[in-house]
């Protein structure tokens, strides 16, 4: 499942880093903190590795 926005992609990258042990989970904030527990490493990788070109900074709520 690719990210819908740049912000979502950055959060997935931060969560992936924590899941791999590269950063502390306590350093995470917001969506990335919940992503670490609710998503697998593969799902986080897929979301974080998509191309950023053409994505909005934040996804619309609709």
C-alpha positions as CSV (number, residue, x, y, z in Angstrom):
1,X,0.0,0.0,0.0
2,X,1.8,3.1,-1.1
3,X,1.6,6.4,0.8
4,X,-0.9,8.9,-0.2
5,X,1.1,12.0,0.9
6,X,4.6,13.0,1.7
7,X,3.8,13.4,5.4
8,X,2.4,9.8,5.5
9,X,5.6,8.6,3.7
10,X,7.9,10.4,6.2
11,X,5.9,8.9,9.2
12,X,6.2,5.4,7.7
13,X,10.0,5.9,7.3
14,X,10.3,7.0,10.9
15,X,8.3,4.0,12.1
16,X,10.4,1.6,9.9
17,X,13.6,3.0,11.5
18,X,12.2,2.3,15.0
19,X,11.0,-1.1,14.0
20,X,14.5,-2.0,12.8
21,X,16.0,-0.7,16.0
22,X,17.8,2.2,14.3
23,X,16.0,4.8,16.4
24,X,14.2,4.7,19.7
25,X,10.4,4.2,19.7
26,X,10.1,6.8,22.4
27,X,11.5,9.4,19.9
28,X,8.5,8.9,17.6
29,X,5.5,11.2,17.6
30,X,2.0,11.2,16.2
31,X,1.1,8.7,13.4
32,X,4.6,7.1,13.3
33,X,4.2,5.9,16.9
34,X,1.0,4.0,16.1
35,X,2.3,2.7,12.8
36,X,5.2,0.9,14.5
37,X,2.8,-1.3,16.4
38,X,0.1,-1.8,13.8
39,X,2.1,-2.4,10.6
40,X,4.6,-5.0,9.6
41,X,8.2,-4.1,8.5
42,X,7.2,-5.0,4.9
43,X,4.2,-2.8,4.9
44,X,6.2,0.1,6.3
45,X,8.9,-0.4,3.7
46,X,6.4,-0.4,0.9
47,X,4.8,2.8,2.2
48,X,8.0,4.6,2.8
49,X,9.8,3.6,-0.4
50,X,7.2,4.9,-3.0
51,X,8.2,7.9,-5.2
52,X,7.5,11.3,-3.7
53,X,7.1,13.2,-6.9
54,X,3.6,14.4,-7.5
55,X,2.3,13.6,-4.0
56,X,0.7,16.3,-1.9
57,X,2.4,17.4,1.4
58,X,-0.7,16.2,3.3
59,X,-3.5,13.9,2.2
60,X,-7.0,15.4,2.0
61,X,-9.5,14.2,4.6
62,X,-12.2,13.3,2.0
